[in-house]
Amino acid sequence: MEQTEPTGRCDFLDVLEESAHFKRPVQVELRNGERFEAQVLDVVTEAGEDYVLFPDRERLPVTQIVRCQSTLNHDPHNYDPKL
């Protein structure tokens, strides 16, 4: 599942939380053009702002992400196998 900025914050959060839950990396592109692949450790909300925690990085505001893509091979419309 690939999510880009126009899709919305909730879709980004779904992809990031899936990465943390399944312990699989996501491919991320930031507003500044930086791209990387990493596993999400956690997603937290503080004072109305969502942050993602990656290993070996400072916490990152979700608003700085313009694209994130799961590395899981699945149908994003079928969550039954994940439950």
N, C-alpha and C positions, 0 to 999 in steps of 0.2 A: 504494500500500500504506500503510495507516495502522496504527500500532502505539501501544498504550497500555500503561501501567504493568503491568497484570496479565499481559500477554503475555510479558514478560521482557526481560532485559538483552540477550540474544543477538539478539532481533528488532530492538531499537533499534539495535544496532551494525550489523546488516545494512542498515537504511534509511540510517543515517548514512554508512557506508562506500560505499554506492551513490551517494549524493550527491557524495562526494569523487571517486569514479571517473568518473562521467558529467558532473561539473561542472554539476550542476543543483541548484537550491535545494530545501530541505525546509521544511515548516511545522512549527514547534516551539512547544510549550506547556510552561512551566516550573511547578514546584511553587508558586511565588509568584504564579501567574496571568498572568505576562507571556507574550505571544505575539509571534512574529516569524517572518519567512521569510528564510533565508540559505543560501548554499552552504557546505558543509562543506569546510574545507581539509584536515583530517586527523583521524584518531581515534588516540589513543595510550593506552597502558597504563603506569602508573607505580605501583609498590608495590601492585599488585593493584587499583588504581582506574582506571577508564576515563574518559578526558577527550575532549571534542570541541573542535576548534579552528575558530572562525568568524572571518571578517574583521571587524575593528573591534570585537572583544569579547575579554575575558579568556577563557582556557580554561575550559571548563564541565564539571563532573563529570556524567557521563551519569545518575547517580542523581538529578539535579535535574530531569530531563526526565520529564514525565508523559504526553506525547503527541508523536509526530512522524509526519509524513506526507510521503511522496515526492510530487514534482510530476511525476514521469514517468508517462506513460500506458502501463501494461503489465499483463499478467497476472502477479501475484506468484508463481503456481505454475509459470510457464514461464520458465526462465532461459536457454533455448537461444539466443534472439536476442542475449543479452548476452555470450555466450561468443565 
